[in-house]
Amino acid sequence: MRAKKIFILLGHPDSDSLNGTLASEYEKGALEAGHDVRRMNLDEMKFDLVLHKGYRAVQELEPDLLALQENIKWCDHFIIFYPSWWSTMPAQLKGVFDRAWLPGFAFRFPDKGYIWQRLLKGRSATMFITSDTAPIIQRLVFGDTTNELRKGILWFAGFSPIYVRKFGYLKHFGMWRRESLKKRVYKLGKKGK
């Protein structure tokens, strides 16, 4: 197996969470398998998550957002861990993409026509999403709650393939199921998937 350059973004605003534990298990597995790993935790990043003028004016990127962009350009495989809150990602994680997913970095629109350039091609991604709702129930009731990040952000910029791994009904997960989940994520880290 070829070693990968893996960038892990913990998208939970609290590193001391199940998402944080799972990100650490993935990172441990990936490092033990010889992958080159970089990681950023959302709760350690300092930036204004509000895009004050929309995209009408340039809002200078803070050092942590520049580091995020550099890590994304560097990686072969982008890993994102986050909880599903109200059927979407946490606001702070959305703010990362609002601020950093800019023309010239993630995409470029042509002067004429409708076909944009996807500037982050050649990279794959995996989304690890936790929820207090069983994934099948969430899908039946709310539809595809991964579309915003999977298609609207990652695919739009050129990521392919994009894997989605949902873990749900966590409210009633016993300790043995959490341990099983940690082992599963650790093994995925070893494989770089």
C-alpha positions as CSV (number, residue, x, y, z in Angstrom):
1,M,0.0,0.0,0.0
2,R,1.3,3.4,-1.0
3,A,1.7,5.9,1.9
4,K,-0.7,8.9,1.6
5,K,-0.5,12.5,2.6
6,I,-3.5,12.8,4.9
7,F,-4.9,16.0,6.3
8,I,-7.4,15.6,9.2
9,L,-9.8,18.4,10.1
10,L,-11.6,17.9,13.4
11,G,-14.8,19.9,12.7
12,H,-16.3,19.6,16.2
13,P,-15.9,22.8,18.2
14,D,-14.9,20.7,21.2
15,S,-11.8,18.4,20.8
16,D,-12.8,16.6,24.0
17,S,-15.7,14.9,22.2
18,L,-16.4,11.5,20.5
19,N,-15.4,13.2,17.3
20,G,-12.1,14.2,18.8
21,T,-11.6,10.6,20.0
22,L,-12.4,9.2,16.6
23,A,-10.1,11.7,14.9
24,S,-7.3,10.6,17.2
25,E,-7.9,6.9,16.5
26,Y,-7.8,7.6,12.8
27,E,-4.6,9.6,13.1
28,K,-3.0,6.9,15.3
29,G,-3.8,4.2,12.7
30,A,-2.6,6.3,9.8
31,L,0.7,7.2,11.5
32,E,1.3,3.5,12.5
33,A,0.7,2.5,8.8
34,G,3.4,5.0,7.7
35,H,1.1,7.7,6.2
36,D,2.2,11.3,6.4
37,V,-0.4,13.1,8.6
38,R,-1.3,16.7,9.4
39,R,-4.2,17.7,11.7
40,M,-6.0,20.8,12.7
41,N,-8.7,21.0,15.4
42,L,-11.5,23.5,14.9
43,D,-11.5,24.6,18.5
44,E,-7.9,25.6,18.3
45,M,-8.3,27.7,15.1
46,K,-8.6,31.5,15.5
47,F,-10.5,33.3,12.8
48,D,-13.6,35.4,12.2
49,L,-16.2,32.9,10.9
50,V,-18.4,35.6,9.5
51,L,-17.9,36.7,5.8
52,H,-18.9,40.3,6.5
53,K,-19.3,41.6,2.9
54,G,-20.1,38.3,1.3
55,Y,-17.8,37.8,-1.6
56,R,-18.0,41.5,-2.7
57,A,-14.9,42.5,-0.8
58,V,-11.7,40.7,0.1
59,Q,-11.5,39.7,3.7
60,E,-8.0,38.9,4.7
61,L,-7.4,35.4,5.8
62,E,-6.1,34.7,9.3
63,P,-3.0,32.5,9.7
64,D,-5.1,29.5,10.7
65,L,-7.2,29.7,7.5
66,L,-4.0,30.1,5.4
67,A,-2.6,27.0,7.2
68,L,-5.8,25.1,6.4
69,Q,-5.5,26.0,2.7
70,E,-1.9,24.9,2.7
71,N,-2.7,21.6,4.3
72,I,-5.5,21.0,1.8
73,K,-3.2,21.8,-1.2
74,W,-0.6,19.5,0.4
75,C,-2.8,16.4,1.0
76,D,-3.8,13.4,-1.2
77,H,-6.7,12.6,1.1
78,F,-8.8,15.0,3.2
79,I,-10.5,13.7,6.3
80,I,-13.3,15.6,8.1
81,F,-14.8,14.6,11.4
82,Y,-17.9,16.4,12.5
83,P,-21.3,16.0,14.3
84,S,-24.6,16.5,12.5
85,W,-26.4,19.2,14.3
86,W,-29.9,20.1,12.9
87,S,-29.0,18.0,9.9
88,T,-25.9,19.9,8.9
89,M,-22.4,20.7,10.1
90,P,-21.7,23.0,13.1
91,A,-21.7,26.7,12.2
92,Q,-18.0,27.2,13.1
93,L,-17.1,24.4,10.5
94,K,-19.3,26.1,7.9
95,G,-17.5,29.3,8.7
96,V,-14.2,27.6,7.8
97,F,-15.5,26.9,4.3
98,D,-17.2,30.2,3.9
99,R,-14.0,32.0,4.6
100,A,-11.3,29.6,3.1
101,W,-13.1,28.1,0.1
102,L,-12.3,31.0,-2.2
103,P,-11.9,31.6,-6.0
104,G,-8.3,31.0,-6.9
105,F,-7.9,28.4,-4.2
106,A,-10.8,25.9,-4.5
107,F,-12.3,27.0,-7.9
108,R,-12.2,29.6,-10.7
109,F,-15.1,30.9,-12.7
110,P,-14.4,31.6,-16.4
111,D,-14.8,35.1,-17.8
112,K,-17.5,33.7,-20.1
113,G,-19.6,30.6,-19.8
114,Y,-20.8,28.5,-17.0
115,I,-18.1,25.8,-16.5
116,W,-15.8,26.5,-13.6
117,Q,-12.4,25.1,-13.0
118,R,-12.2,22.7,-10.0
119,L,-8.8,23.6,-8.6
120,L,-8.4,20.8,-6.0
121,K,-8.7,17.8,-8.4
122,G,-6.5,14.8,-7.7
123,R,-7.5,14.6,-4.0
124,S,-10.0,12.3,-2.3
125,A,-12.0,12.9,0.9
126,T,-13.7,11.0,3.6
127,M,-16.5,12.6,5.8
128,F,-17.0,11.0,9.2
129,I,-20.3,12.2,10.6
130,T,-21.8,11.4,14.0
131,S,-25.4,11.9,15.0
132,D,-27.9,11.1,17.8
133,T,-30.2,9.8,15.0
134,A,-29.8,6.5,13.2
135,P,-28.4,7.2,9.7
136,I,-31.3,5.4,8.0
137,I,-33.9,7.4,9.9
138,Q,-32.1,10.7,9.2
139,R,-32.0,9.8,5.5
140,L,-35.7,8.9,5.4
141,V,-36.9,11.9,7.3
142,F,-34.5,14.7,6.2
143,G,-33.0,13.4,2.9
144,D,-29.3,13.6,2.1
145,T,-27.9,15.8,4.8
146,T,-24.3,15.4,3.4
147,N,-25.0,17.2,0.2
148,E,-23.9,20.6,1.4
149,L,-20.4,19.5,2.2
150,R,-20.1,16.5,-0.1
151,K,-21.3,18.0,-3.4
152,G,-21.6,21.8,-2.7
153,I,-18.1,22.2,-1.3
154,L,-15.8,19.2,-1.9
155,W,-17.0,17.9,-5.2
156,F,-17.4,21.5,-6.5
157,A,-13.7,22.0,-5.9
158,G,-12.6,18.7,-7.5
159,F,-12.4,16.1,-4.8
160,S,-13.2,12.6,-6.0
161,P,-14.0,10.1,-4.8
162,I,-15.7,11.3,-1.6
163,Y,-16.6,8.7,1.0
164,V,-19.3,9.3,3.6
165,R,-19.2,7.3,6.9
166,K,-22.1,8.0,9.2
167,F,-22.3,6.8,12.8
168,G,-25.6,7.2,14.5
169,Y,-27.9,6.8,17.4
170,L,-25.0,7.7,19.6
171,K,-27.2,8.8,22.5
172,H,-27.8,5.1,23.2
173,F,-24.4,3.7,22.2
174,G,-23.1,1.5,24.9
175,M,-19.3,1.5,25.8
176,W,-18.7,-1.7,23.9
177,R,-20.2,-0.1,20.7
178,R,-18.0,3.0,21.2
179,E,-14.9,0.8,21.5
180,S,-16.0,-1.1,18.4
181,L,-16.4,2.2,16.6
182,K,-12.9,3.4,17.7
183,K,-11.4,0.2,16.4
184,R,-13.2,0.5,13.1
185,V,-12.0,4.1,12.6
186,Y,-8.4,3.1,13.6
187,K,-8.4,0.4,10.9
188,L,-9.7,2.9,8.3
189,G,-6.8,5.2,9.4
190,K,-4.3,2.4,8.8
191,K,-5.8,1.9,5.3
192,G,-5.8,5.7,4.6
193,K,-9.5,5.6,3.7
